[in-house]
C-alpha cells in the first residue's frame, strides 16, 4: 500500500484566526464605542466569535475515530 499524503486541516488555522479576531472585536468595541448598549452588543458578538474559534480549535485537535468494518 502506498502511504497516503498528509491531509492539512483548514479548521485549525481558521479557529486560531477566529480567536484572534474575537479579541480584536472586543477590544475595539471597548475602546471605540461610548454607548453602553452598542458596546455590550459588540462585546457579546466578539465573545461569540471567540467561542466559535475555540470550538473549531478543539475539534481540530481531537483524534479521528478509527473506521470499523
HUDA-V613249 format. One record per backbone hydrogen bond with DSSP energy under -1.0 kcal/mol. NH is the residue of the N-H (numbers start at 0). CO is the residue of the C=O. If there is no record, write none. Layout:
BEGIN
nh=[NH/NH]
co=[CO/CO]
END
This chain:
BEGIN
nh=[13/14/15/16/17/18/19/20/21/22/23/24/25/26/27/28/29/30/31/32/38/39/40/41/42/43/44/45/46/47/48/49/50/51/52/53/54/55/56/57/58/59/60]
co=[9/10/11/12/13/14/15/16/17/18/19/20/21/22/23/24/25/26/27/28/34/35/36/37/38/39/40/41/42/43/44/45/46/47/48/49/50/51/52/53/54/55/56]
END
